[in-house]
Amino acid sequence: MTERSDVDLMLAFRAGDEAAFSVLLERHRNAVVNLAYRYLGNRADAEDLAQEVFLRVCRARERWRPDAKFSTWLYRIAANACLNEVRDRKSRVTTRAVPIGREGERGFVGPIRDTRAESPERAAEREELHARLREAVAALPERQRLALLLNKFHDLGYEELAAALELSVPAAKSLL
């Protein structure tokens, strides 16, 4: 039996097949959670946001067009949810935390690990470089950070990135 495409699954879900949605959820859940985690820096917040994204997919299933790539549409919903979450946080909190790049804190990009054996000095240098990288990414403006994460960690090309962020291709290139 061949694997059903996202288009087929979404069409089936739109027609009332709840099992098709479950397959889509399983297929794309980790990607959405990972994007949210890299953007928000907190696993629990990322899980909550991913749940909200898939609720939005459920509610918007009638508006989805079969000529649109499902993953691009899903990333657009996820990107908007990430941006909204950050805006909501800013309105709830008067002071902004400075990202320091530790797991569980805002701005954490995710661990970058080298599985090869290395000296303690090299490991310390690498960890400092990674911390600087996480801080640099966290310091980017919100849309630029999101564009970078979608491009580098989720392999979206310029056209898909532009569609996900509702930008022109030149504007997406400019963000990167």
C-alpha positions, 0 to 999 in steps of 0.5 A: 500500500502506498503512502497517501500524499498530504493533498489526499489526506487533507481532501479526505479530512475536509470530507470528514475523515478524521483518521486522515487528520491523525496521519497529517498530525503524526506526519508534521507534528515534530516539524511544527514543535521543533520550529516553535521550540527553536523560536520560543526556546521552551519545550512546553510552550512549543508543544502548546503552540503546536497544538494550537497550530493543528487546531487552526488547521482543523478550523481552516480546513475548508479554506485550504486549497488543493493547489497550495502545498500543505506543508507551506500552508502549515508553516504559514499557520505555524509562523503566524502563531509564533509571531503572535505568541511573541507579540502576546508575551510582549504585551503581557510582560513589561520587561524583556528577558535577555536571551542567554541561550540556555535550554528552556529560556527564551531565545534558545535555538537548540543544541548543536552537538558534535558526536566525535570525540574531542579535547575538553578545550575544543569542546569548551570553544565549540560550546562558546561558539554555539552560545554566541550563535544562539544569542545572535539568532535570538537577537534577530528581529522576529520575522528575520529569526523566523525566516532563518529558522524555516530556511536553515532548520526546516529546509524551506527554499525562497519560494516556500519561505515567501509563501509561508511568511506571506512575502514576495520572494525578493523580500524573503531573500532580503530577510535571509 
